[in-house]
């Protein structure tokens, strides 16, 4: 007599639902005077745009000058 047949039922695979609220994206910006700022938000459209920080009233300008020497 053959052994009894065993019925194997497949297990259900969970369905993944793509939801932009479960993903985070970080955005970096630079304002008009070179100050970096940014934020991390949910990956949903439209994404909010943060307000840039104001430029300081006083700033230091750093420049470099290449001196030319004559022989």
C-alpha positions in Angstrom: 0.0 0.0 0.0 1.5 3.4 -1.0 2.0 6.1 1.7 -0.8 8.6 2.1 -0.5 11.8 0.1 0.4 14.9 2.1 -1.2 18.1 1.0 1.1 21.1 1.3 -0.6 24.4 1.2 1.4 27.4 0.0 1.9 30.1 2.5 0.6 33.5 1.6 3.1 36.1 0.6 2.4 39.5 2.3 1.5 42.2 -0.2 3.8 45.2 0.0 2.0 48.5 -0.4 4.1 51.3 -1.6 3.4 54.4 0.5 5.4 57.6 0.1 4.9 58.4 3.8 7.1 55.4 4.7 10.1 56.7 2.8 12.2 59.7 3.7 14.3 61.9 1.5 16.8 64.5 2.7 17.2 67.7 0.6 20.2 70.0 0.9 20.2 73.6 -0.3 22.6 76.6 -0.3 21.2 80.1 0.1 22.4 83.2 -1.8 25.2 83.9 0.6 26.5 80.4 0.7 24.9 79.1 4.0 23.9 75.4 3.7 20.4 74.4 5.0 18.0 71.6 4.3 15.5 69.1 5.7 14.3 65.6 5.6 10.7 65.0 4.5 8.4 62.2 3.5 9.0 61.2 -0.2 5.5 62.5 -1.3 4.9 65.0 -4.0 4.8 67.9 -3.7 7.7 68.1 -1.3 7.8 71.1 0.9 10.6 73.6 0.3 12.1 75.0 3.5 12.6 78.7 3.8 16.3 79.7 3.4 18.0 81.2 6.4 18.7 85.0 6.1 22.1 86.1 5.2 24.0 87.7 8.1 24.0 91.5 8.2 27.8 91.4 8.3 29.8 89.0 6.4 33.5 88.2 5.8 34.6 88.0 2.3 37.4 85.6 1.8 39.3 85.9 -1.4 42.6 84.6 -2.7 44.9 86.5 -4.9 47.7 84.8 -6.8 50.8 87.1 -6.7 52.9 87.2 -9.8 56.6 87.6 -9.2 59.0 89.0 -11.8 62.5 87.7 -12.1 
